[in-house]
Amino acid sequence: MKKALKIIVKILLILLIITILLLAVCFFYQMHARKADKEYLEQHDLLHYYDAGDYQMNICKFGDGAHQLIVMPGSGDAEFTADMRDFAKYLRDDISLVVVTRPGYGVTEETDAEITAKYIVDSTRTALRNAGIEAPYTLMPHSMSGMYATYWEYTYPEEIDSMIFLDTINPATMEDTEEDQKQYRTPLLYQILYKLGVYRSFNDIFVSAYRDEFTALFNYNPKEYSRSIINEMMNFNQNMRAAWSLIKEDEIPKLYVSTDFETFEDAEAFVTALYDMPDPDAAQKWWDAQQTETEIAYREKRAAYLESIGNCEVVNIPGSHFIYNQKPEEVAQVIADFVDKQN
């Protein structure tokens, strides 16, 4: 009996040693992979750190045009910088993009601070000044960044020349429920395995170790494990309230680009672009989803909001929420037309 127990103890000890060695290998592999991601992004001109106060923000400028747009990503969109680099190719030479990224997004550093609208706006302003990019600005937020841009507009109106909202959230957007918020809490075990490098090692071995600009930005700090992004999403409701409470009519020129389907053919075109092939059933589902009472009420409330804020042009480009990817020529033309009206 004692002999058998000794054998079991030895086996368990060997397994423990093997597990520790494997975890050590995973940990050091992740360190190497993240370093390689940063080096790759530096080589492709997609990493430029600037001091944002208590973290380093990645700010990338695309183009040398006199009309600079400060572009802000949607929720958890780590690849946004690479998307904007590609989108910038469709813009006129006199229009350039300055892409700012929040804590935990891509290679922008994490922060221990509470992610509030005030914190994001103030740290972004600091980083821009340190990058030598001075106000006044034209802000171009996408999706969730709409609340940060709104907070910025009404808190520091002297810094804002104009606003371009790319299908952003607005006072018509519903707040998160408790069930919504639960999905942002990554289980502790998963967080530990990520920090130990197990997630990255498994992904690179069994899924793909392919590296391009998009995967390097995404894999460097996945949003499910970013404490800053998780904190941002947990503060989503209060940050919306902080932004919307400041809204009032003003004369700052604004452009709101929506992406509603106006006809069933719009839904068909969207699905064809999404799946790279026609799918009538999927198109019908997407179309029906925009005809519900909830969606109709949302559009009516959004229209009332856009009417109330003053000096706001609304342009609809039917398609994807990421319309700058699906229809970059059309979006670029709408932006150019808006810029021309300000001169």
N, C-alpha and C positions, 0 to 999 in steps of 0.2 A: 504493500500500500504506500509506504514511504517512498519507494523507488518510483512508483507511478506518479506520485505527487511531485517529486523532483523533476521528472521528465516534463510534466505539464507546466511547472514553473519555468523551466528552461525554454520551452516552446513559447510561452507567453512573453518571456524576456526578449527572446530573439525577435518575435513579432513587434514588440514595443520598440526595439532598436531600429528595426527596418522601417517602421512607421515614422519615427523621429528623423531618420536619414532621408526618407522620401519627402517629408514636410520641409526639411532643410533645403533639399534640392529644389522643391517648388518655390520656396521663398526666394532663394537666390536667382532662380530662373525669372521670376516676376520682376525682380529688381533690374536684371539685365534687359528684359523685354521692354520695360518702361523707359529705360535709358535709351534703348534703340528707337523707340517710338519718338522720343523728343529729338534725337539726332536726325531722324528721317524728316520730321516736320521742319526742323531748322534748315535742312538742305533744300526743302521745297518752299521756303519762305512763308511758312505758316506758324511760326512761333516767334513772338517778340514780346518779352516780358516788360511790364512797367509797374511801378509801385502804386498800389491802390490803397495804401494805408497799412493794413495788417496782413495783406496777401499780395501776391504778384499776379497781375491780370495779363492775359494774352490779348494783345490788340494788333490786328493786322489791317494794313491799308492796301487797297487795290485800286490802282489808277492814280493819276496826278491831276485830275480835273479840279477846277476852282470850286465847283459845287460839291462839297463833301457831305455825305449822308452818314450819320452815326447809326449803324445797324445793330439791332439787339435781337438775340435768339429767342425762340419759343421754349416751352418747358422741356428741360433735359436734352436739348438738341446739341449734342456734342459735336456733330459733324457740320454744324452751321457755318463755321469759318470756311471750310472747303466748298460748301454749296455756294457761298457768296463770292468766293474767288471765281467760280465758274460762271455765276450770274453776271459778274462785273464785265465779262467779255461782251455782253449784249448792250451795255450802256454806252452812251456817247462819250467821246474823249473828254468832254468838259465836266463829266460827272464821275466822282470817285466814291468808293465805299470805305468806311472805317468800321471794322467789325469788333465790337466789344463782347467779352464773354464773362459770365458770372462765376462766382466761386464753385469749383467742382466740375465745371463744364470743360470737357476736353482736357487740355493741359493747364488751364487756369488753376492756380493753387486753391486748396481748401481754406476755410476759415473756421475759427471757433466761435465767431460772433453769431448772434441771432440774425437770421435772414429776414429783414424787414424791408419795406419799400424804401424807407429813408436810408437804410444802410446801403442798399444796392445803388441807389441814385448817387449818394454822396461818395461812395468808393469809386464809382465809375467816373464821376467828375474829377476826382483826384487823379485817377489813372490817365485820363485824357490830357489833363494839364501836364502831367509828367511825361507824356508822349509828345508834348509840344503842339497839341491840338486845342486851340482856344475857342471859346464861345464867341458869337452865337452859333447854335447848331440847328441842323435839320435832323430830327430824330426819325428813324424808320424802324419801329418795332414790328416783330412778327409774333402773332399768337399771344402767349401769356405775357410777353414783354409790354403789351399794351398798358397794363396797370402801372408798370414802372415809368414808362414814358409819360403817362397821364400825371402821375405824381410829380415828375420832373417839370412838366409844363406849367403846372399851377403853383409849384413851390418856388421855382426859379424862372419865372416867365421872361425875365430879361436875358436869359441864356438861350432862348428858343426863337429861331427864325421862322420855322415851319415844321409841320408834322406829316409823316406819311405812315398810315396804319395799314399793315399788311394782314388782313383777315384776323384782327386782334380780338381778344376778349374785351368786354365792355360791360356797362351796367346791366345789360340784358343776360349776361352769362350767369348761369346758376352756380351757387356755392356748392362746395363739396359736402357730401353727407358723411356721417361717421363711417359708413361702409367704404366710401371712397378713400377716406384717410387711412383705413386699415391696410390698404394695398401698398401704401408707401413704406410701411414698417417692415424692413427686411429682417427675417428671423436672425437671432443672435448667432446661431450656429453657422448660417450662411455667411454672415459678416466675418466671422473668425476664419472660415475656410478661404474667403476672398483675401483677407489680410495675409494669410499664410501662403498665398500664391497658388492654391489648388485650383481655383476657378480659371485663372489665366493659363496654367499648365495644361489642364484638361482641354480647354478650348483650343489651344494651339496644337495639341497632339491629335485630338480626335475630331475637331471640327475644321479649323483652318488656321494656319500660321501665316497666311498671305498678308502682306502689309502694303497698303496704299495710304493716301492722305486721310481717307474716310475711316478706315479701320484703325489707323494709328490714333486718331482723335477719339474714336469710340472706345477702344480697348484700354487706353491709358488709365481711364478712371470711369468704369461703367456707372451709370446713374443710380442703379439699384444699390450701390455700395458707397456712394458719395454722401458723407454726412451733411454737407452743405446743401445738396439738392434735396435730400430727404427733409431737412429742416425747412427748406424753401416751400416744399409742397405741404408740409404740416401747417405752415403759416399762410397758405394760399387765401383762405377766407378773410383773415384779418388784413392782409395786404390789399386785397380788392377793396375792402371797406375803406381803408385809409386813402386809397387813390380816388374812389368814386365820391367820397365825401367832399373832395376839393373842387369838383367839377362846377364850372360856371361858364357862361357865355363870354367869349372874347374874340378878338379880331385876328389872332394868329392864324395864318393860312393852314388849312388841314386838307388832307386827302385820305379817304377811307376806301381801301380796295377789298371788296367782298368777293366770295367765290360761289355764290348760290347757283344752283341749276335753275335756269329759266324755262327750259323745255326738257322733254324726255330725251331728245337728241343730245343735250348737254350731258346727261347721265351716261348715255351710251358712249360718248366720246371719252368721258372720264374713265369708265371701266376699260375701254379698249387701251387707253394709255397706261392704266394701272396694271393690267394683266397681259399687255402686249398682244391682245387678241379680243375680238368681240365676245360678249357674254350677255345676251339679252336678259336672262334671269337675274343676274347680278345687277344689271343696270336698272331693272324694275325695282329691286330692293332698295337701291340707293335713291331712286326717284321717290318711292313711297315714303322713305324715311324723312324726306324734306317736305312732305305734304301732311305730316301729322299736326294736330292742334298745338302741340308743344313747340314745334319748329316754326309754325306760322306765328305764334305769339311771340317767340323770340325775335323774329325778323321785324315784327311790328314795333316791339319795344326798342330794338336797336335803331330803327329808323327814327323813332321819336328822340332818342338820345342824340343821334347825329344831327338832327334838326336843331336841337337845343343848344349845342356848343358853339355855334356861330362860325361863319366863314369856312364851312366844310363841304368839299366836293366829294361825291360818292360815285365810284366806278365799280361796276360788277364785271368780273372776268370768270365765267363759269368754269369750275374744275376743282382741282385738288386744293386742299388746305395749304399745301406747299406749292402754290401757284407759280412761284418764281422758278421752280424746277420744271413744271409741266409746260408752262407757256412763257418762257423768259422774254421772248421778243415783245409780246403784248404788254407784259409788266414794265419792261424797259421803256416802251413808248409812252405808257401812261405816266411814268415818272418823269420822262423828258418833257412831256406836255405841261405837267404840273410845275416843274422847275422854270420853264419858259414864262409861265404866268406870273412868277414872282420877280421877274426882271423887267 
